[in-house]
Amino acid sequence: AGRQFRAVSTSFWLLATSFGSILIMIFEPAFDSAGMSNSTRGWAYSGIGLGGFFLYCLTSYYYTPRKLRPSINEAARLAKQAELTLTSQ
C-alpha cells in the first residue's frame, strides 16, 4: 500500500478505536449501577458487537456499487429527458 493509503487506513483505525472508547465510557457507568458482573459485561459487549455485525450485513446487502448507480449528472439528464418527453406529447 502507498504511504497516503496507509495514513488514511491508520486514521480510520484510530477513529474506530476512539469510538469504541467513547462507547465504553458511556456503558460502564450504566453497567456499574446495574450491578453487572464481569462475565455479564462480557456478554453485553459481545451482544453489542453482534449487533454491529448484523448492521454491517444489512447495509452490505443493500449496497449498490457506484458504477451501477447513475451519476448525479446522468440522473439529471434522464429526468430532463423524461420531462421533455412529457411536455412534447
N, C-alpha and C positions, 0 to 999 in steps of 0.2 A: 504494500500500500504506500501511496505517496505521503509525503510529510504533511500536507494540508489535510488529507483524509484522516490521518492518524490524529491530528489535532481535533477535528470535528468529532470523530468517534470517542475520543477521550472526554471531550466536553459533554457528550450525551451520557457517557458512563457516570461522570461526576454529577450531572443533573439528576439521573435516576437514583444515585446514592443519596443525594441531599433530599430528594422527595421521600425516600424511604425513611430517612432520619426524622423528617418532619412528621410522617405518619406515626412513628414510634413515640415521638413527643406528645402526639395527640392521644394515642391509645393507652399508653402506660398509666396515666393518672386514672383513667376510667377502669382499667383492669385492677389497679390497686384498690380503688374504692369499692369494687365489686368483690374483693377478697379472692381473686383467682389464684390458683396455684401455678407454679412454673409450667407444669405439663399442660394445664388448661390453656395457658397463654400460648404455648407452642402450637396447640391445635387451632387456636384462634388465628394466629398468624398464618398457619397453613391454609386455613379457610379463606383468608384474605388473598393469599397468593393464588389459590384455586379460582377465586372469583375473578382475579385479573387475567388468569389463563382463559377462562370462558369468555371474558370480554374481548380478549385478543382473537379468539377463534371466531366470535361473532363478527367482529369488524373485518377480519381477513376473508370471511366467507362472502361478504357483500362488497368487498373492494373491487373496483374496476381499474385496471391499469390505464395510465394516462394515454397510451397510444390507442386504446379502444374507445376512449371518450372523445366526443367532438371538442375542439378547442373553443375558446370564447368567440374568436373571430368566425369560426365555422358555424357555431350555433347562431350567431347574429346574422350571418349570411343566409342561413336556412330560414330563419324567422322572417327576414326581409323578403326572401323569395316567396314564402308562403303568403305573406301579406299582399305582395304584388299579384299573385295568382288570384286571391280572393277579390281584390279590387278591380281586376280586369274582367271579371266574369259578369 
